[in-house]
Amino acid sequence: MAYLDDSVRTLRSWSAGAAGQASGIALVDAVLAVLGDLLALPQAVAALHEAAACDQILDRFLALADAYGTFQSALITLKQSVAELQVGTRRGDGVMVAASLRARRRTENELSRLVATMRHATTRPVNTTGNEAIGIVAEVAAATAEASEAIFLELVPAAAQTSNKWLARLSIRPSAKKAAPETAMAALERLEKLEKCIDVLETGSENVFRRLLQSRVSLLNIHSLLTL
């Protein structure tokens, strides 16, 4: 359990500064991998004997898995809108850019809801009743929610940013006026960086989603033993 404690502390340290989504989601994946190893140990199974607390933790992991399922869908939609923005910017097609930005904003609203869900998840205490095993599993769930909030938040732009401001920045208007070459180039560079970030997050979120499901199955199996 000491190694898992250290991994959780490292993850929470990252969450406090939230420096780089790729490193954050990799740390979440690493913590869940260690948790998976712990849940396979007979000693841990024997220690997880508080059925009520186990129910709470099961609910927490279900919420996390649901969040990452939604996050994966949001990444796919966001990636598509970024690709369309790139095409629209190269063509100087203001109508296409505006449509892509509207789709992107809908995705950002979904991400904002995920951020709120993760924030709410960290405010609900789990009754560990002095049980060390339940306590560390609850800590993993809480640290994962905190880090996930930071990861999701990084993809949500400032609320004041609007489609019109984006269009002005790209020097594109709905009349399909051609973007200034230097402005279009800068915009395409930003979009390319965002696309690469999304690629990394897609892979990382798939790994995290899978580990969350595996952890919940392990916890369900332990819970089944308690209810026999």
HELIX and SHEET records of a PDB file:
HELIX    1   1 ALA A    2  GLY A   17  1                                  16    
HELIX    2   2 GLN A   21  LEU A   39  1                                  19    
HELIX    3   3 PRO A   42  ALA A   47  1                                   6    
HELIX    4   4 ALA A   51  ARG A   91  1                                  41    
HELIX    5   5 GLY A   94  ALA A  121  1                                  28    
HELIX    6   6 GLU A  132  LEU A  153  1                                  22    
HELIX    7   7 SER A  163  LEU A  170  1                                   8    
HELIX    8   8 PRO A  181  THR A  227  1                                  47    
END                                                                             
